[in-house]
């Protein structure tokens, strides 16, 4: 093995190590963002599960940021009431 081949292999190994660390860091950040969104949802909608809610003025300011979570919550609540009806609705059976 020549010196150039050794240098090339070391460069490729270093590139792979950097990529692995970048992917791990990205995965960790995505996990943290998801957990912060869950915490934010619990803070704003915590009164539904018995936690003290934030002051109304703050909650009203935060509601527009909760649009996706509220949409998910209402769709799950609708599905919980009539799961068979939701399935039949998806299949377009009359």
Residue, then its C-alpha position, 0 to 999 in steps of 0.5 A: x500500500x502506497x502512501x497516497x492510498x493510505x492517505x485516501x483511505x484515511x480521508x474516506x474513513x474521516x468522511x464517514x465518521x463525520x457523516x455518522x456524527x452529523x446524523x446522530x446530532x441531527x437525530x438528537x435535535x429532532x428528538x429534542x424539538x419533538x419533546x419541546x413541542x410535546x411539552x408546549x402542548x401539555x403546557x397550553x392544553x394541560x387543563x384538559x388532563x388536570x394540570x394547572x393552565x397558564x394565564x388566559x392572556x398567555x394561552x390566547x397568544x399561544x393558541x395560533x401556534x397550537x393549530x396542528x396539535x389542536x387539529x390532531x386532537x380533534x381528529x383523534x377525538x372524532x375517531x375515538x367516538x366512532x372508529x368503525x364509521x371512520x374506517x367505512x368513511x375512508x373506504x367510501x362504503x355507502 
